[in-house]
Amino acid sequence: MIRENPFQEVSLVRVPRVVPAYLTLEESRTLIEAVKIPMLRAFYLFLSQTGARLGEGIGLQWDCVDMQRKVVSITQSKTGMTRVIPISDSLLACLYGLPRRSGYVFSKEDGSPYHKTFVQHHFKRVAKSMGLDSRLHPHSLRHSFASNLVKKNVSIFTVSQLLGHSSIQTSMIVAHLQTSELHEVVNTLV
């Protein structure tokens, strides 16, 4: 048995924190409108207005959508906990207009769910065609959801609840602000 850790004197490598790519509300709208496949347009709208993860959206079943209460129930794969996300009136109208081909809310013509890789490549192609940040991917819609809520003065606690984070620290990484927003805040002191 080893009595002490042979690596105790080794310093950990510092990993620089990279600000995730995200879209403004206007950029999100423009990108979603540029999507030619109606089902994927609805899917991206869903991600941008709920902050759901890509896998949560792909696997979403109709029985998890309560149109009367205007909520979606998502069981998190990591914790097994269910979070209930309110949906906007515009997203509700979009969901009402979707065909019910199978149990999946966002499905291909044959009723099967989209594959994660296909959605990622499609999203990147649309973003690239619009000249947007090359780091954007579908998960960026989750970052955008959080960041745009924070910009609208929604508390980080509320954002954390909507995202299903167990700690506010995780939400703070996602809900970053650009320097321009921070300038507005410090200028309120003048």
C-alpha positions as YAML, in Angstrom:
chain: A
units: angstrom
residues:
- id: 1
  name: MET
  ca: [0.00, 0.00, 0.00]
- id: 2
  name: ILE
  ca: [1.21, 3.49, -0.83]
- id: 3
  name: ARG
  ca: [1.23, 5.61, 2.33]
- id: 4
  name: GLU
  ca: [1.24, 9.02, 0.65]
- id: 5
  name: ASN
  ca: [0.25, 10.53, -2.68]
- id: 6
  name: PRO
  ca: [3.33, 10.69, -4.94]
- id: 7
  name: PHE
  ca: [1.73, 13.58, -6.88]
- id: 8
  name: GLN
  ca: [0.99, 15.83, -3.90]
- id: 9
  name: GLU
  ca: [3.75, 18.29, -4.87]
- id: 10
  name: VAL
  ca: [2.66, 18.49, -8.52]
- id: 11
  name: SER
  ca: [0.80, 21.67, -9.44]
- id: 12
  name: LEU
  ca: [-2.40, 21.33, -11.41]
- id: 13
  name: VAL
  ca: [-2.44, 22.74, -14.91]
- id: 14
  name: ARG
  ca: [-4.42, 25.95, -15.15]
- id: 15
  name: VAL
  ca: [-7.02, 25.79, -17.86]
- id: 16
  name: PRO
  ca: [-8.07, 29.22, -19.16]
- id: 17
  name: ARG
  ca: [-11.81, 29.80, -18.95]
- id: 18
  name: VAL
  ca: [-13.19, 30.32, -22.43]
- id: 19
  name: VAL
  ca: [-16.37, 32.34, -22.81]
- id: 20
  name: PRO
  ca: [-18.88, 30.15, -24.67]
- id: 21
  name: ALA
  ca: [-20.27, 31.41, -27.96]
- id: 22
  name: TYR
  ca: [-23.84, 32.64, -27.83]
- id: 23
  name: LEU
  ca: [-26.39, 34.54, -29.89]
- id: 24
  name: THR
  ca: [-28.25, 37.74, -29.16]
- id: 25
  name: LEU
  ca: [-32.05, 37.59, -29.35]
- id: 26
  name: GLU
  ca: [-31.94, 39.13, -32.83]
- id: 27
  name: GLU
  ca: [-29.26, 36.71, -34.05]
- id: 28
  name: SER
  ca: [-31.28, 33.78, -32.68]
- id: 29
  name: ARG
  ca: [-34.41, 34.95, -34.51]
- id: 30
  name: THR
  ca: [-32.52, 35.48, -37.75]
- id: 31
  name: LEU
  ca: [-30.80, 32.10, -37.57]
- id: 32
  name: ILE
  ca: [-34.05, 30.26, -36.82]
- id: 33
  name: GLU
  ca: [-35.84, 32.01, -39.68]
- id: 34
  name: ALA
  ca: [-33.01, 30.96, -42.04]
- id: 35
  name: VAL
  ca: [-33.63, 27.24, -41.37]
- id: 36
  name: LYS
  ca: [-35.41, 25.70, -44.35]
- id: 37
  name: ILE
  ca: [-36.60, 22.45, -42.69]
- id: 38
  name: PRO
  ca: [-39.77, 23.36, -40.71]
- id: 39
  name: MET
  ca: [-39.26, 20.65, -38.07]
- id: 40
  name: LEU
  ca: [-35.69, 21.77, -37.39]
- id: 41
  name: ARG
  ca: [-36.82, 25.40, -37.31]
- id: 42
  name: ALA
  ca: [-39.30, 24.42, -34.58]
- id: 43
  name: PHE
  ca: [-36.61, 22.40, -32.80]
- id: 44
  name: TYR
  ca: [-34.17, 25.32, -32.69]
- id: 45
  name: LEU
  ca: [-36.96, 27.60, -31.49]
- id: 46
  name: PHE
  ca: [-37.67, 25.10, -28.72]
- id: 47
  name: LEU
  ca: [-34.00, 25.02, -27.65]
- id: 48
  name: SER
  ca: [-33.68, 28.80, -27.76]
- id: 49
  name: GLN
  ca: [-36.84, 29.42, -25.70]
- id: 50
  name: THR
  ca: [-36.45, 26.68, -23.10]
- id: 51
  name: GLY
  ca: [-32.70, 26.37, -22.59]
- id: 52
  name: ALA
  ca: [-33.04, 22.60, -23.03]
- id: 53
  name: ARG
  ca: [-29.99, 20.53, -23.88]
- id: 54
  name: LEU
  ca: [-29.70, 19.05, -27.37]
- id: 55
  name: GLY
  ca: [-30.36, 15.50, -26.18]
- id: 56
  name: GLU
  ca: [-33.34, 16.62, -24.09]
- id: 57
  name: GLY
  ca: [-34.92, 18.21, -27.15]
- id: 58
  name: ILE
  ca: [-34.19, 15.29, -29.46]
- id: 59
  name: GLY
  ca: [-35.68, 12.81, -27.00]
- id: 60
  name: LEU
  ca: [-38.69, 14.94, -26.04]
- id: 61
  name: GLN
  ca: [-41.93, 12.94, -26.15]
- id: 62
  name: TRP
  ca: [-45.39, 14.38, -26.67]
- id: 63
  name: ASP
  ca: [-46.54, 13.00, -23.32]
- id: 64
  name: CYS
  ca: [-44.03, 15.37, -21.64]
- id: 65
  name: VAL
  ca: [-45.70, 18.43, -23.20]
- id: 66
  name: ASP
  ca: [-48.68, 19.85, -21.31]
- id: 67
  name: MET
  ca: [-50.34, 22.32, -23.68]
- id: 68
  name: GLN
  ca: [-52.99, 23.36, -21.14]
- id: 69
  name: ARG
  ca: [-50.51, 24.24, -18.40]
- id: 70
  name: LYS
  ca: [-47.97, 25.53, -20.99]
- id: 71
  name: VAL
  ca: [-45.10, 23.47, -19.60]
- id: 72
  name: VAL
  ca: [-42.65, 20.82, -20.72]
- id: 73
  name: SER
  ca: [-41.34, 18.19, -18.29]
- id: 74
  name: ILE
  ca: [-37.78, 17.11, -18.88]
- id: 75
  name: THR
  ca: [-36.13, 14.28, -16.98]
- id: 76
  name: GLN
  ca: [-32.44, 15.01, -16.69]
- id: 77
  name: SER
  ca: [-30.17, 12.19, -17.74]
- id: 78
  name: LYS
  ca: [-27.49, 13.09, -15.18]
- id: 79
  name: THR
  ca: [-29.64, 13.22, -12.05]
- id: 80
  name: GLY
  ca: [-32.89, 11.52, -13.01]
- id: 81
  name: MET
  ca: [-34.68, 14.58, -11.61]
- id: 82
  name: THR
  ca: [-37.54, 16.12, -13.58]
- id: 83
  name: ARG
  ca: [-37.63, 19.84, -14.20]
- id: 84
  name: VAL
  ca: [-40.70, 21.62, -15.45]
- id: 85
  name: ILE
  ca: [-40.05, 24.39, -17.96]
- id: 86
  name: PRO
  ca: [-42.70, 26.97, -18.81]
- id: 87
  name: ILE
  ca: [-43.16, 27.60, -22.52]
- id: 88
  name: SER
  ca: [-43.94, 30.90, -24.18]
- id: 89
  name: ASP
  ca: [-47.11, 31.56, -26.15]
- id: 90
  name: SER
  ca: [-45.12, 31.70, -29.40]
- id: 91
  name: LEU
  ca: [-43.50, 28.33, -28.70]
- id: 92
  name: LEU
  ca: [-46.90, 26.90, -27.72]
- id: 93
  name: ALA
  ca: [-48.35, 28.03, -31.07]
- id: 94
  name: CYS
  ca: [-45.38, 26.45, -32.86]
- id: 95
  name: LEU
  ca: [-45.88, 23.14, -31.02]
- id: 96
  name: TYR
  ca: [-49.60, 23.12, -31.88]
- id: 97
  name: GLY
  ca: [-48.65, 23.39, -35.55]
- id: 98
  name: LEU
  ca: [-46.32, 20.37, -35.55]
- id: 99
  name: PRO
  ca: [-47.45, 17.08, -37.06]
- id: 100
  name: ARG
  ca: [-47.67, 14.16, -34.63]
- id: 101
  name: ARG
  ca: [-45.82, 11.49, -36.58]
- id: 102
  name: SER
  ca: [-44.79, 9.46, -33.54]
- id: 103
  name: GLY
  ca: [-44.20, 9.85, -29.81]
- id: 104
  name: TYR
  ca: [-41.30, 12.21, -30.54]
- id: 105
  name: VAL
  ca: [-42.14, 15.90, -30.69]
- id: 106
  name: PHE
  ca: [-39.35, 16.68, -33.16]
- id: 107
  name: SER
  ca: [-39.25, 13.82, -35.64]
- id: 108
  name: LYS
  ca: [-38.29, 13.13, -39.23]
- id: 109
  name: GLU
  ca: [-40.89, 12.27, -41.88]
- id: 110
  name: ASP
  ca: [-40.82, 8.61, -40.84]
- id: 111
  name: GLY
  ca: [-41.47, 9.49, -37.16]
- id: 112
  name: SER
  ca: [-37.96, 8.67, -35.97]
- id: 113
  name: PRO
  ca: [-35.97, 11.22, -33.97]
- id: 114
  name: TYR
  ca: [-33.19, 13.26, -35.52]
- id: 115
  name: HIS
  ca: [-29.66, 12.06, -34.87]
- id: 116
  name: LYS
  ca: [-27.56, 14.37, -32.70]
- id: 117
  name: THR
  ca: [-24.72, 14.53, -35.25]
- id: 118
  name: PHE
  ca: [-27.06, 15.51, -38.08]
- id: 119
  name: VAL
  ca: [-28.54, 18.35, -35.99]
- id: 120
  name: GLN
  ca: [-25.09, 19.59, -34.98]
- id: 121
  name: HIS
  ca: [-23.82, 19.66, -38.58]
- id: 122
  name: HIS
  ca: [-27.02, 21.27, -39.86]
- id: 123
  name: PHE
  ca: [-26.89, 24.01, -37.22]
- id: 124
  name: LYS
  ca: [-23.23, 24.76, -37.95]
- id: 125
  name: ARG
  ca: [-23.95, 24.95, -41.70]
- id: 126
  name: VAL
  ca: [-26.76, 27.47, -41.15]
- id: 127
  name: ALA
  ca: [-24.64, 29.56, -38.74]
- id: 128
  name: LYS
  ca: [-21.68, 29.51, -41.15]
- id: 129
  name: SER
  ca: [-23.87, 30.54, -44.11]
- id: 130
  name: MET
  ca: [-24.94, 33.58, -42.07]
- id: 131
  name: GLY
  ca: [-21.35, 34.53, -41.20]
- id: 132
  name: LEU
  ca: [-21.86, 33.93, -37.48]
- id: 133
  name: ASP
  ca: [-19.22, 32.81, -34.97]
- id: 134
  name: SER
  ca: [-17.70, 29.50, -36.11]
- id: 135
  name: ARG
  ca: [-17.78, 28.21, -32.52]
- id: 136
  name: LEU
  ca: [-21.59, 28.16, -32.50]
- id: 137
  name: HIS
  ca: [-23.36, 24.82, -32.13]
- id: 138
  name: PRO
  ca: [-26.84, 23.80, -30.95]
- id: 139
  name: HIS
  ca: [-25.76, 23.96, -27.30]
- id: 140
  name: SER
  ca: [-25.05, 27.65, -27.92]
- id: 141
  name: LEU
  ca: [-28.82, 28.15, -27.88]
- id: 142
  name: ARG
  ca: [-28.76, 27.07, -24.22]
- id: 143
  name: HIS
  ca: [-26.01, 29.60, -23.49]
- id: 144
  name: SER
  ca: [-28.00, 32.21, -25.42]
- id: 145
  name: PHE
  ca: [-31.16, 31.44, -23.43]
- id: 146
  name: ALA
  ca: [-29.32, 32.03, -20.16]
- id: 147
  name: SER
  ca: [-27.37, 35.08, -21.31]
- id: 148
  name: ASN
  ca: [-30.38, 36.81, -22.82]
- id: 149
  name: LEU
  ca: [-32.44, 36.23, -19.65]
- id: 150
  name: VAL
  ca: [-29.67, 37.73, -17.51]
- id: 151
  name: LYS
  ca: [-29.57, 40.74, -19.88]
- id: 152
  name: LYS
  ca: [-33.30, 41.16, -19.21]
- id: 153
  name: ASN
  ca: [-32.51, 41.36, -15.46]
- id: 154
  name: VAL
  ca: [-33.80, 37.89, -14.62]
- id: 155
  name: SER
  ca: [-32.04, 36.70, -11.46]
- id: 156
  name: ILE
  ca: [-29.27, 34.13, -11.82]
- id: 157
  name: PHE
  ca: [-31.19, 31.97, -9.32]
- id: 158
  name: THR
  ca: [-34.21, 31.85, -11.66]
- id: 159
  name: VAL
  ca: [-31.99, 31.15, -14.67]
- id: 160
  name: SER
  ca: [-30.32, 28.34, -12.73]
- id: 161
  name: GLN
  ca: [-33.73, 26.82, -11.95]
- id: 162
  name: LEU
  ca: [-34.81, 26.99, -15.60]
- id: 163
  name: LEU
  ca: [-31.57, 25.36, -16.76]
- id: 164
  name: GLY
  ca: [-31.82, 22.63, -14.13]
- id: 165
  name: HIS
  ca: [-28.41, 23.39, -12.65]
- id: 166
  name: SER
  ca: [-27.69, 22.14, -9.16]
- id: 167
  name: SER
  ca: [-25.47, 25.15, -8.43]
- id: 168
  name: ILE
  ca: [-25.62, 28.80, -9.38]
- id: 169
  name: GLN
  ca: [-21.89, 28.70, -10.20]
- id: 170
  name: THR
  ca: [-22.61, 26.53, -13.23]
- id: 171
  name: SER
  ca: [-25.25, 28.98, -14.43]
- id: 172
  name: MET
  ca: [-22.87, 31.89, -14.00]
- id: 173
  name: ILE
  ca: [-20.45, 30.30, -16.48]
- id: 174
  name: VAL
  ca: [-23.23, 29.91, -19.04]
- id: 175
  name: ALA
  ca: [-24.91, 33.28, -18.42]
- id: 176
  name: HIS
  ca: [-21.95, 35.47, -19.26]
- id: 177
  name: LEU
  ca: [-22.26, 39.11, -20.16]
- id: 178
  name: GLN
  ca: [-20.38, 40.97, -22.83]
- id: 179
  name: THR
  ca: [-18.25, 43.96, -21.93]
- id: 180
  name: SER
  ca: [-20.87, 46.31, -23.46]
- id: 181
  name: GLU
  ca: [-23.47, 45.19, -20.89]
- id: 182
  name: LEU
  ca: [-20.96, 45.60, -18.08]
- id: 183
  name: HIS
  ca: [-20.22, 49.14, -19.28]
- id: 184
  name: GLU
  ca: [-23.92, 49.97, -19.02]
- id: 185
  name: VAL
  ca: [-23.94, 48.72, -15.44]
- id: 186
  name: VAL
  ca: [-20.93, 50.76, -14.30]
- id: 187
  name: ASN
  ca: [-22.27, 53.84, -16.07]
- id: 188
  name: THR
  ca: [-25.32, 53.74, -13.79]
- id: 189
  name: LEU
  ca: [-22.99, 55.00, -11.04]
- id: 190
  name: VAL
  ca: [-22.18, 58.19, -12.95]
...
